[in-house]
Amino acid sequence: MRQTAKMELDISKKILLDTKELQAMLSCGRYTAVKIGTDAASRVDVGNRVLWNRKKVEKYIGEISL
């Protein structure tokens, strides 16, 4: 199995994020990042990979924050 090639792109320019990038974007741990991503309905399964839709997460955070 081939390893995923990482591109050095700013997180704000990406459409989909992996879980580690989601954690970095939210400044939280894995459990909380996955919970926020799931609550935002932003999970995208591509083969065995789990990616997160950045725009849905940002919209969800904007809606729940006051």
The first five atom37 places (N, CA, C, CB, O) and aatype in JSON, in Angstrom:
{
  "aatype": [12, 1, 5, 16, 0, 11, 12, 6, 10, 3, 9, 15, 11, 11, 9, 10, 10, 3, 16, 11, 6, 10, 5, 0, 12, 10, 15, 4, 7, 1, 18, 16, 0, 19, 11, 9, 7, 16, 3, 0, 0, 15, 1, 19, 3, 19, 7, 2, 1, 19, 10, 17, 2, 1, 11, 11, 19, 6, 11, 18, 9, 7, 6, 9, 15, 10],
  "atom_mask": [
    [1, 1, 1, 1, 1],
    [1, 1, 1, 1, 1],
    [1, 1, 1, 1, 1],
    [1, 1, 1, 1, 1],
    [1, 1, 1, 1, 1],
    [1, 1, 1, 1, 1],
    [1, 1, 1, 1, 1],
    [1, 1, 1, 1, 1],
    [1, 1, 1, 1, 1],
    [1, 1, 1, 1, 1],
    [1, 1, 1, 1, 1],
    [1, 1, 1, 1, 1],
    [1, 1, 1, 1, 1],
    [1, 1, 1, 1, 1],
    [1, 1, 1, 1, 1],
    [1, 1, 1, 1, 1],
    [1, 1, 1, 1, 1],
    [1, 1, 1, 1, 1],
    [1, 1, 1, 1, 1],
    [1, 1, 1, 1, 1],
    [1, 1, 1, 1, 1],
    [1, 1, 1, 1, 1],
    [1, 1, 1, 1, 1],
    [1, 1, 1, 1, 1],
    [1, 1, 1, 1, 1],
    [1, 1, 1, 1, 1],
    [1, 1, 1, 1, 1],
    [1, 1, 1, 1, 1],
    [1, 1, 1, 0, 1],
    [1, 1, 1, 1, 1],
    [1, 1, 1, 1, 1],
    [1, 1, 1, 1, 1],
    [1, 1, 1, 1, 1],
    [1, 1, 1, 1, 1],
    [1, 1, 1, 1, 1],
    [1, 1, 1, 1, 1],
    [1, 1, 1, 0, 1],
    [1, 1, 1, 1, 1],
    [1, 1, 1, 1, 1],
    [1, 1, 1, 1, 1],
    [1, 1, 1, 1, 1],
    [1, 1, 1, 1, 1],
    [1, 1, 1, 1, 1],
    [1, 1, 1, 1, 1],
    [1, 1, 1, 1, 1],
    [1, 1, 1, 1, 1],
    [1, 1, 1, 0, 1],
    [1, 1, 1, 1, 1],
    [1, 1, 1, 1, 1],
    [1, 1, 1, 1, 1],
    [1, 1, 1, 1, 1],
    [1, 1, 1, 1, 1],
    [1, 1, 1, 1, 1],
    [1, 1, 1, 1, 1],
    [1, 1, 1, 1, 1],
    [1, 1, 1, 1, 1],
    [1, 1, 1, 1, 1],
    [1, 1, 1, 1, 1],
    [1, 1, 1, 1, 1],
    [1, 1, 1, 1, 1],
    [1, 1, 1, 1, 1],
    [1, 1, 1, 0, 1],
    [1, 1, 1, 1, 1],
    [1, 1, 1, 1, 1],
    [1, 1, 1, 1, 1],
    [1, 1, 1, 1, 1]
  ],
  "atom_positions": [
    [[0.85, -1.17, 0.0], [0.0, 0.0, 0.0], [0.89, 1.24, 0.0], [-0.96, 0.0, 1.22], [1.88, 1.3, 0.73]],
    [[0.53, 2.21, -0.82], [1.31, 3.44, -0.91], [0.91, 4.43, 0.16], [1.15, 4.06, -2.29], [-0.25, 4.52, 0.55]],
    [[1.89, 5.17, 0.63], [1.63, 6.19, 1.64], [1.08, 7.44, 0.95], [2.92, 6.53, 2.43], [1.47, 7.76, -0.17]],
    [[0.17, 8.13, 1.61], [-0.43, 9.34, 1.07], [0.61, 10.45, 0.99], [-1.62, 9.8, 1.93], [1.31, 10.72, 1.96]],
    [[0.72, 11.07, -0.18], [1.65, 12.18, -0.35], [1.05, 13.44, 0.26], [1.98, 12.41, -1.86], [-0.1, 13.78, -0.02]],
    [[1.81, 14.12, 1.09], [1.34, 15.34, 1.73], [1.75, 16.54, 0.91], [1.89, 15.46, 3.16], [2.91, 16.66, 0.49]],
    [[0.8, 17.44, 0.68], [1.09, 18.68, -0.03], [1.15, 19.79, 1.02], [0.0, 18.98, -1.13], [0.3, 19.86, 1.91]],
    [[2.13, 20.63, 0.9], [2.29, 21.74, 1.83], [1.42, 22.91, 1.38], [3.79, 22.17, 1.93], [1.89, 23.85, 0.74]],
    [[0.14, 22.83, 1.74], [-0.82, 23.86, 1.39], [-1.41, 24.4, 2.68], [-1.94, 23.32, 0.44], [-1.56, 23.65, 3.65]],
    [[-1.75, 25.66, 2.7], [-2.38, 26.27, 3.86], [-3.73, 25.6, 4.11], [-2.54, 27.81, 3.67], [-4.48, 25.35, 3.16]],
    [[-4.06, 25.31, 5.36], [-5.32, 24.64, 5.7], [-6.52, 25.42, 5.19], [-5.42, 24.44, 7.2], [-7.53, 24.82, 4.8]],
    [[-6.45, 26.74, 5.2], [-7.59, 27.55, 4.77], [-7.86, 27.43, 3.27], [-7.35, 29.0, 5.13], [-8.92, 27.85, 2.81]],
    [[-6.93, 26.88, 2.51], [-7.11, 26.72, 1.07], [-7.57, 25.31, 0.69], [-5.83, 27.05, 0.34], [-7.87, 25.05, -0.47]],
    [[-7.62, 24.4, 1.65], [-8.02, 23.03, 1.37], [-9.53, 22.88, 1.49], [-7.31, 22.05, 2.33], [-10.18, 23.56, 2.28]],
    [[-10.09, 21.98, 0.69], [-11.52, 21.68, 0.76], [-11.77, 20.59, 1.79], [-12.06, 21.24, -0.64], [-12.68, 20.71, 2.61]],
    [[-10.96, 19.54, 1.75], [-11.09, 18.43, 2.68], [-9.84, 18.34, 3.55], [-11.32, 17.09, 1.92], [-8.73, 18.57, 3.08]],
    [[-10.04, 18.02, 4.81], [-8.95, 17.9, 5.77], [-8.92, 16.49, 6.34], [-9.09, 18.94, 6.91], [-9.96, 15.86, 6.49]],
    [[-7.71, 16.0, 6.66], [-7.66, 14.75, 7.41], [-7.85, 15.09, 8.89], [-6.31, 13.99, 7.17], [-7.93, 16.26, 9.26]],
    [[-7.92, 14.09, 9.71], [-8.25, 14.31, 11.12], [-7.18, 15.15, 11.82], [-8.41, 12.96, 11.84], [-7.51, 16.0, 12.65]],
    [[-5.91, 14.92, 11.5], [-4.84, 15.72, 12.14], [-4.94, 17.18, 11.75], [-3.46, 15.16, 11.76], [-4.71, 18.06, 12.58]],
    [[-5.27, 17.46, 10.5], [-5.44, 18.85, 10.06], [-6.66, 19.48, 10.71], [-5.55, 18.92, 8.53], [-6.65, 20.66, 11.06]],
    [[-7.73, 18.69, 10.87], [-8.92, 19.19, 11.56], [-8.58, 19.54, 13.0], [-10.05, 18.14, 11.52], [-9.03, 20.57, 13.51]],
    [[-7.8, 18.7, 13.66], [-7.37, 18.99, 15.02], [-6.58, 20.3, 15.07], [-6.52, 17.85, 15.57], [-6.78, 21.11, 15.97]],
    [[-5.69, 20.49, 14.11], [-4.88, 21.71, 14.08], [-5.77, 22.93, 13.84], [-3.8, 21.62, 12.99], [-5.58, 23.98, 14.46]],
    [[-6.74, 22.8, 12.93], [-7.63, 23.92, 12.62], [-8.45, 24.32, 13.84], [-8.54, 23.56, 11.46], [-8.67, 25.5, 14.09]],
    [[-8.92, 23.32, 14.6], [-9.79, 23.58, 15.75], [-9.01, 23.77, 17.05], [-10.76, 22.44, 15.91], [-9.59, 24.18, 18.06]],
    [[-7.73, 23.5, 17.04], [-6.88, 23.57, 18.24], [-7.45, 22.73, 19.37], [-6.73, 25.03, 18.7], [-7.62, 23.19, 20.5]],
    [[-7.73, 21.47, 19.05], [-8.26, 20.56, 20.06], [-7.75, 19.15, 19.8], [-9.82, 20.59, 20.07], [-7.06, 18.91, 18.81]],
    [[-8.09, 18.25, 20.68], [-7.66, 16.86, 20.55], [-8.47, 16.09, 19.53], [0.0, 0.0, 0.0], [-9.43, 16.61, 18.95]],
    [[-8.07, 14.83, 19.32], [-8.7, 14.0, 18.31], [-10.17, 13.75, 18.62], [-7.97, 12.68, 18.19], [-11.02, 13.9, 17.74]],
    [[-10.48, 13.39, 19.85], [-11.86, 13.08, 20.23], [-12.79, 14.26, 19.97], [-11.93, 12.68, 21.72], [-13.86, 14.09, 19.38]],
    [[-12.39, 15.44, 20.4], [-13.22, 16.63, 20.21], [-13.34, 17.0, 18.74], [-12.65, 17.81, 21.01], [-14.42, 17.38, 18.29]],
    [[-12.25, 16.9, 17.99], [-12.29, 17.22, 16.56], [-13.24, 16.29, 15.82], [-10.88, 17.14, 15.96], [-14.02, 16.74, 14.98]],
    [[-13.18, 15.0, 16.12], [-14.07, 14.03, 15.47], [-15.52, 14.3, 15.87], [-13.67, 12.58, 15.83], [-16.42, 14.19, 15.04]],
    [[-15.76, 14.65, 17.12], [-17.12, 14.95, 17.58], [-17.67, 16.17, 16.86], [-17.14, 15.18, 19.1], [-18.81, 16.16, 16.4]],
    [[-16.87, 17.23, 16.74], [-17.31, 18.44, 16.04], [-17.56, 18.12, 14.57], [-16.26, 19.57, 16.19], [-18.57, 18.55, 14.01]],
    [[-16.65, 17.39, 13.94], [-16.81, 17.02, 12.54], [-18.06, 16.19, 12.3], [0.0, 0.0, 0.0], [-18.74, 16.38, 11.29]],
    [[-18.35, 15.27, 13.21], [-19.54, 14.42, 13.09], [-20.8, 15.25, 13.31], [-19.49, 13.26, 14.09], [-21.77, 15.11, 12.56]],
    [[-20.8, 16.11, 14.32], [-21.95, 16.97, 14.58], [-22.23, 17.92, 13.41], [-21.73, 17.77, 15.85], [-23.38, 18.3, 13.16]],
    [[-21.18, 18.31, 12.7], [-21.32, 19.21, 11.55], [-21.71, 18.45, 10.29], [-20.02, 19.96, 11.32], [-21.93, 19.07, 9.24]],
    [[-21.81, 17.12, 10.36], [-22.14, 16.27, 9.2], [-21.15, 16.53, 8.07], [-23.59, 16.53, 8.72], [-21.55, 16.67, 6.91]],
    [[-19.86, 16.59, 8.41], [-18.85, 16.94, 7.41], [-17.94, 15.76, 7.06], [-18.02, 18.09, 7.92], [-16.95, 15.94, 6.35]],
    [[-18.26, 14.58, 7.53], [-17.42, 13.41, 7.28], [-17.56, 12.95, 5.83], [-17.79, 12.26, 8.24], [-18.67, 12.82, 5.31]],
    [[-16.41, 12.71, 5.19], [-16.38, 12.2, 3.82], [-15.49, 10.97, 3.81], [-15.86, 13.3, 2.8], [-14.3, 11.05, 4.14]],
    [[-16.05, 9.81, 3.45], [-15.28, 8.57, 3.37], [-14.81, 8.37, 1.94], [-16.13, 7.36, 3.86], [-15.62, 8.31, 1.02]],
    [[-13.51, 8.26, 1.76], [-12.92, 8.01, 0.45], [-12.06, 6.75, 0.6], [-12.07, 9.24, -0.07], [-10.94, 6.81, 1.12]],
    [[-12.59, 5.63, 0.16], [-11.89, 4.37, 0.36], [-11.78, 4.1, 1.85], [0.0, 0.0, 0.0], [-12.78, 4.08, 2.57]],
    [[-10.55, 3.9, 2.32], [-10.31, 3.68, 3.75], [-10.04, 4.97, 4.5], [-9.14, 2.73, 3.95], [-9.91, 4.97, 5.73]],
    [[-9.94, 6.08, 3.78], [-9.62, 7.36, 4.4], [-10.87, 8.06, 4.91], [-8.88, 8.27, 3.42], [-11.95, 7.93, 4.34]],
    [[-10.7, 8.81, 5.99], [-11.76, 9.66, 6.52], [-11.28, 11.1, 6.39], [-12.12, 9.3, 8.0], [-10.25, 11.47, 6.95]],
    [[-12.04, 11.89, 5.66], [-11.72, 13.3, 5.48], [-12.88, 14.13, 5.98], [-11.41, 13.63, 3.99], [-13.99, 13.61, 6.16]],
    [[-12.64, 15.41, 6.21], [-13.65, 16.31, 6.78], [-13.81, 17.53, 5.89], [-13.27, 16.73, 8.23], [-12.81, 18.12, 5.47]],
    [[-15.04, 17.91, 5.6], [-15.34, 19.08, 4.78], [-15.12, 20.34, 5.63], [-16.8, 19.02, 4.23], [-15.86, 20.59, 6.58]],
    [[-14.11, 21.11, 5.27], [-13.72, 22.29, 6.06], [-14.83, 23.33, 6.13], [-12.47, 22.92, 5.47], [-15.08, 23.89, 7.2]],
    [[-15.52, 23.59, 5.02], [-16.55, 24.63, 5.01], [-17.73, 24.28, 5.91], [-17.03, 24.87, 3.59], [-18.29, 25.15, 6.56]],
    [[-18.12, 22.99, 5.94], [-19.21, 22.58, 6.81], [-18.84, 22.75, 8.28], [-19.61, 21.13, 6.53], [-19.66, 23.15, 9.1]],
    [[-17.59, 22.43, 8.61], [-17.12, 22.59, 9.99], [-17.12, 24.06, 10.37], [-15.71, 21.98, 10.17], [-17.57, 24.43, 11.46]],
    [[-16.62, 24.92, 9.49], [-16.59, 26.35, 9.77], [-18.0, 26.91, 9.94], [-15.86, 27.1, 8.66], [-18.24, 27.73, 10.82]],
    [[-18.93, 26.47, 9.1], [-20.31, 26.93, 9.2], [-20.94, 26.47, 10.52], [-21.14, 26.4, 8.01], [-21.65, 27.24, 11.18]],
    [[-20.68, 25.22, 10.9], [-21.22, 24.68, 12.15], [-20.68, 25.44, 13.35], [-20.87, 23.19, 12.29], [-21.44, 25.78, 14.26]],
    [[-19.4, 25.72, 13.37], [-18.79, 26.46, 14.48], [-19.4, 27.86, 14.56], [-17.24, 26.56, 14.32], [-19.67, 28.36, 15.65]],
    [[-19.62, 28.5, 13.41], [-20.25, 29.81, 13.38], [-21.67, 29.8, 13.92], [0.0, 0.0, 0.0], [-22.11, 30.76, 14.55]],
    [[-22.4, 28.7, 13.66], [-23.78, 28.61, 14.13], [-23.89, 28.36, 15.63], [-24.5, 27.51, 13.4], [-24.8, 28.88, 16.28]],
    [[-22.97, 27.57, 16.18], [-23.1, 27.24, 17.6], [-22.45, 28.28, 18.5], [-22.48, 25.88, 17.88], [-22.72, 28.32, 19.7]],
    [[-21.59, 29.13, 17.94], [-20.96, 30.17, 18.77], [-21.84, 31.4, 18.79], [-19.55, 30.53, 18.24], [-22.52, 31.73, 17.82]],
    [[-21.82, 32.07, 19.9], [-22.67, 33.25, 20.05], [-21.88, 34.51, 20.11], [-23.51, 33.14, 21.27], [-22.45, 35.59, 20.23]]
  ]
}
